[in-house]
Amino acid sequence: MDFIDNPSFGHTKFKLPLFLVPVIMFAVLFLGIVATKVYVYIVTGDSHSESN
């Protein structure tokens, strides 16, 4: 089995700049945390209003 040792192999047309990778990663992480907190707030708020 031959291994590809050519670093230019793969997508080269729309390559992401290296400094944007951690920015996008932390933005997705932050949005996931906010979405989780909003979801938990909505679910716990609805269960409280249904128990009359």
C-alpha positions as CSV (number, residue, x, y, z in Angstrom):
1,M,0.0,0.0,0.0
2,D,1.5,3.3,-1.1
3,F,1.1,6.3,1.2
4,I,0.6,9.8,-0.2
5,D,3.4,12.1,0.9
6,N,2.3,15.1,-1.1
7,P,1.2,17.8,1.3
8,S,-0.7,19.7,-1.5
9,F,-3.0,16.7,-1.9
10,G,-6.6,17.5,-1.1
11,H,-8.7,20.7,-1.3
12,T,-6.6,23.7,-2.3
13,K,-9.2,26.0,-3.8
14,F,-11.2,27.0,-0.7
15,K,-8.6,26.5,2.0
16,L,-9.4,28.2,5.4
17,P,-6.7,30.5,6.8
18,L,-5.0,29.0,9.8
19,F,-5.9,31.7,12.3
20,L,-9.6,31.3,11.6
21,V,-9.7,27.6,12.6
22,P,-9.5,28.3,16.5
23,V,-11.8,31.3,16.1
24,I,-14.5,29.2,14.4
25,M,-13.9,26.3,16.8
26,F,-14.5,28.5,19.9
27,A,-17.4,30.3,18.2
28,V,-19.2,27.0,17.6
29,L,-18.4,25.9,21.2
30,F,-19.8,29.1,22.6
31,L,-22.9,29.0,20.4
32,G,-23.5,25.4,21.5
33,I,-23.3,26.3,25.2
34,V,-25.7,29.2,24.7
35,A,-28.1,27.0,22.7
36,T,-28.0,24.4,25.5
37,K,-28.7,27.0,28.2
38,V,-31.6,28.4,26.2
39,Y,-33.0,24.9,25.6
40,V,-32.7,23.9,29.3
41,Y,-34.4,27.2,30.3
42,I,-37.3,26.7,27.9
43,V,-37.8,23.1,29.0
44,T,-37.7,23.8,32.7
45,G,-39.9,26.9,32.3
46,D,-42.6,24.9,30.4
47,S,-42.7,22.1,32.9
48,H,-43.2,24.6,35.7
49,S,-46.1,26.3,34.0
50,E,-47.9,23.0,33.3
51,S,-48.1,21.9,36.9
52,N,-51.1,23.9,38.1
